[in-house]
């Protein structure tokens, strides 16, 4: 028997088959139909699901249930997606029931960052971990918390938002209405935005200035590359982001003490240029009462974590 | 049937009987024998336990198990207390097995702050809560986290240390080796220490100066009372502590999203003089994406939370 995991993204919809032991089978992806209506989006999700089932010569009778990982805000208990970045018509959509009706299968909805963390926990970088925290360094900082093998949702389905942990009292204003949130200091988007401001405001002699002038914008990758080439401002900006990321990881240890913190998202493509200074800061900022026991490492499933984890959530929900 | 909970403190040892439904029976306390050896401390714990059993006309056959709440650092899995504030000879003591042998009953060890949180969860301010966080504003800031009715220990028994969440990057040095920990800004001890420094360094016109000169020291209660009497410096110091406490509560909401955050410890005796400004700061610092749903309130069991919670841990461990 199988569960289907669907990862609904703003640009891409992906489905995967996962068996009870956590082995992933076929994967199928297609662009999310962003120019129609909710029914069109559900149609795309159903098509992706059907493709992976048929690719293995199976029918719906071989499928125990479907897990859907979706960007937030959502209500898991009510199965509703309240809003979706980039797709204005996906507002207050009863996604769980629509997909369930379309596929005639039981469906469970889950936050995409939680699903991705659960995917890594089940069959990625979480091997032999009981408690795992995942941070996605993308436009914002997404996160999912696994405690004792279960996703931490919180009492009001609002938990696990590590990107909005306040790290700098009275710090930079964040889109969430708070100031000084972690994601304001180390998401790819804000790192680039902060650099752009610094270059524009008081141009230091930096290679980034030429890139900014030529492209009209810079991104985290430009900063990483300029740093590698020895650019001083790029090094400073990169190091500051990594410092705050390490602070966030230390707080995760104090509060949750997981086996592992796994990182994913664009900025992790920098590899050891991210992880080496991150571990340095982490060790330095960590308390001296015990040695650091939580491992900070790279996630291993890449962009498949969300769909695989969604299938895992379906197994946990419908598998007994 | 009953479980016995023992709260081992640096100055006082207390035992309580608790039935399966969470009803507390007899309580007995005695000064912790601090001038002998570990066997003497265990003797005191056994005496307290025996007293509450006998007070109800019961024998050890009516007791399912014993829970011991102890100050840290401890190893729950190994049943060892590594060190105890104020009692130097309580170092690397196999407390669980010593108490078990003495009473001839199964014993489980738990961190005292976790036990207290569990006590409030079971039969105190945690009524109808599934997830609860407790903060004790004492010499330091102790804390316990209950998720889904279970104590969060973390993968290495190091979780739930909210007092050492870093709130101010590069801030005040903390005894733990980190800088800017929550407890450096809002424990009773550090609030008083910070005030003393300010009064001594550049004496502003404050009533606290006279108190400091007369007593040689000031405490959080002096600050609270001077604030009530309109002292400006006292108000400033109090408000700063409450601000950081509110920041910590906001972070707890972002990460754990509990039903309730309950506060206890000396500073909570200030009542609404603590809670009113705390809620103001909390609402102001909270993100705007949702209204605050987590309730911040006073713990209800006072100094009995630890022993009652320890009995609850015994029920959870031995009750099935």
Interface residues (C-beta under 8 A of the other chain):
Chain A: X73 X129 X130 X131 X145 X147 X148 X150 X152 X153 X154 X155 X156 X157 X158 X159 X160 X161 X162 X164 X165 X166 X167 X168 X169 X174 X176 X177 X178 X243 X244 X247 X250 X251 X253 X254 X255 X256 X257 X258 X259 X285 X286 X287 X288 X289 X290 X293 X294
Chain B: X73 X129 X130 X131 X145 X147 X148 X150 X152 X153 X154 X155 X156 X157 X158 X159 X160 X161 X162 X164 X165 X166 X167 X168 X169 X174 X176 X177 X178 X243 X244 X247 X250 X251 X253 X254 X255 X256 X257 X258 X259 X285 X286 X287 X288 X289 X290 X293 X294
